[in-house]
């Protein structure tokens, strides 16, 4: 077995927090949008949804051989934008809100991502009470809605 295939096999066995989080939200994205989730890439297609990492392993409180940490991420949703009196923009806001409601439900039900044996997830939460209208591309008439979230967890050394 060469070095490259050994490294690949080792990486496949140990999922990173990034891979765990992408898989965690991807099923809901498929249910809501019927499209794949891009990772750290702002997909500008009309129904593109992106998972963007903000920070990982940020220490909130340090203990002797452990720490409370945060994993921060954003969901960026691309949607058609309208300057008319139709309800297209309302549909986009409701779509984004549905994802936020799902995050709240996961926390309430303690259905957390699995960060491995050394971690105990305490909470997953939205960092805002509604999606932000992050940007509008007037040429293509597309809007981006941003949802910021975090996972709070305890990790042993």
C-alpha positions as CSV (number, residue, x, y, z in Angstrom):
1,X,0.0,0.0,0.0
2,X,1.5,3.3,-1.0
3,X,1.6,6.5,1.2
4,X,-1.2,8.2,-0.6
5,X,-3.7,5.3,-0.3
6,X,-2.7,4.8,3.4
7,X,-3.4,8.5,4.1
8,X,-6.8,8.2,2.2
9,X,-7.7,5.0,4.2
10,X,-6.8,6.8,7.4
11,X,-8.9,9.8,6.5
12,X,-11.9,7.7,5.6
13,X,-11.8,6.0,9.0
14,X,-11.7,9.3,11.0
15,X,-14.4,11.7,10.0
16,X,-13.6,15.3,10.7
17,X,-16.1,17.6,12.3
18,X,-16.4,19.3,8.9
19,X,-17.5,16.0,7.2
20,X,-19.8,15.2,10.1
21,X,-21.5,18.6,9.9
22,X,-21.9,18.5,6.2
23,X,-23.5,15.0,6.4
24,X,-25.7,16.2,9.3
25,X,-27.4,19.0,7.4
26,X,-27.2,17.5,3.9
27,X,-30.2,15.2,4.4
28,X,-32.4,18.2,5.4
29,X,-31.1,20.2,2.4
30,X,-32.0,17.3,0.1
31,X,-35.5,17.1,1.7
32,X,-36.1,20.9,1.4
33,X,-34.4,21.7,-1.9
34,X,-33.8,18.5,-3.7
35,X,-30.2,19.6,-4.3
36,X,-26.8,18.8,-3.0
37,X,-25.1,20.9,-0.4
38,X,-21.8,22.6,-1.5
39,X,-19.1,22.9,1.2
40,X,-17.2,26.2,1.6
41,X,-18.2,27.2,-1.9
42,X,-21.0,29.8,-2.5
43,X,-22.9,28.1,-5.3
44,X,-24.7,30.9,-7.2
45,X,-27.2,28.6,-9.0
46,X,-30.8,29.7,-8.4
47,X,-31.5,27.0,-5.8
48,X,-27.9,26.5,-4.5
49,X,-27.3,25.9,-0.8
50,X,-23.9,26.2,0.7
51,X,-22.4,25.1,4.0
52,X,-19.8,27.6,5.1
53,X,-17.5,27.0,8.0
54,X,-17.0,30.0,10.4
55,X,-14.7,28.4,13.0
56,X,-14.0,25.0,14.5
57,X,-12.7,24.1,17.9
58,X,-13.1,27.6,19.3
59,X,-12.5,27.3,23.0
60,X,-15.3,28.8,25.2
61,X,-14.0,27.5,28.5
62,X,-10.8,25.6,29.3
63,X,-10.5,22.9,31.9
64,X,-7.5,20.9,33.0
65,X,-7.7,18.2,30.4
66,X,-10.8,19.3,28.4
67,X,-12.6,22.3,27.1
68,X,-16.1,23.6,26.1
69,X,-15.8,24.4,22.4
70,X,-17.8,25.8,19.5
71,X,-18.2,24.8,15.9
72,X,-19.7,27.8,13.9
73,X,-21.2,27.5,10.5
74,X,-23.5,29.4,8.1
75,X,-26.0,28.1,5.6
76,X,-26.2,30.3,2.5
77,X,-29.3,29.9,0.4
78,X,-29.6,31.3,-3.1
79,X,-33.1,32.0,-4.3
80,X,-34.8,34.0,-7.1
81,X,-35.5,37.6,-6.2
82,X,-38.5,39.7,-7.2
83,X,-39.2,43.4,-7.2
84,X,-42.9,42.7,-7.9
85,X,-45.8,42.3,-5.5
86,X,-45.7,38.5,-5.9
87,X,-44.8,36.3,-2.9
88,X,-41.4,35.0,-4.3
89,X,-39.4,36.8,-1.6
90,X,-41.7,35.6,1.1
91,X,-41.3,32.0,-0.2
92,X,-37.5,32.4,0.1
93,X,-37.7,33.8,3.7
94,X,-40.1,30.9,4.7
95,X,-37.8,28.4,3.1
96,X,-34.8,29.7,5.1
97,X,-36.9,29.9,8.2
98,X,-37.9,26.2,7.8
99,X,-34.2,25.3,8.0
100,X,-33.8,27.3,11.1
101,X,-36.9,25.6,12.6
102,X,-35.3,22.3,11.8
103,X,-32.1,23.3,13.7
104,X,-34.3,24.3,16.7
105,X,-36.1,20.9,16.6
106,X,-32.8,19.0,16.4
107,X,-31.7,20.8,19.6
108,X,-35.0,20.3,21.4
109,X,-34.9,16.5,20.5
110,X,-31.1,16.3,21.4
111,X,-30.5,14.9,17.9
112,X,-26.9,16.1,17.6
113,X,-24.1,15.5,15.2
114,X,-21.7,12.8,16.3
115,X,-18.2,14.4,16.9
116,X,-16.7,11.1,18.2
117,X,-15.9,9.5,21.6
118,X,-14.0,12.4,23.0
119,X,-16.8,14.9,22.4
120,X,-20.2,15.4,24.0
121,X,-22.4,17.8,22.1
122,X,-24.4,20.0,24.4
123,X,-26.4,22.1,22.0
124,X,-26.9,23.1,18.4
125,X,-28.5,26.5,17.8
126,X,-29.3,29.3,15.5
127,X,-27.4,32.6,16.2
128,X,-30.2,34.8,15.0
129,X,-34.0,34.7,15.1
130,X,-34.6,35.0,11.4
131,X,-32.6,34.6,8.2
132,X,-30.7,37.6,6.9
133,X,-31.0,38.8,3.4
134,X,-27.3,38.9,2.8
135,X,-27.2,40.1,-0.8
136,X,-29.1,40.7,-4.0
137,X,-27.7,40.3,-7.5
138,X,-29.8,42.7,-9.6
139,X,-28.5,41.4,-12.9
140,X,-29.6,37.8,-12.3
141,X,-32.4,38.7,-9.9
142,X,-31.1,36.3,-7.2
143,X,-30.9,36.8,-3.5
144,X,-28.8,35.2,-0.9
145,X,-30.2,34.4,2.6
146,X,-27.8,33.7,5.4
147,X,-28.4,31.5,8.5
148,X,-25.7,31.5,11.2
149,X,-25.5,28.6,13.6
150,X,-23.2,26.9,16.1
151,X,-22.7,23.6,17.9
152,X,-21.5,23.8,21.5
153,X,-19.6,20.7,22.7
154,X,-17.3,19.4,25.4
155,X,-14.1,17.8,24.3
156,X,-11.6,15.8,26.3
157,X,-7.9,15.8,25.3
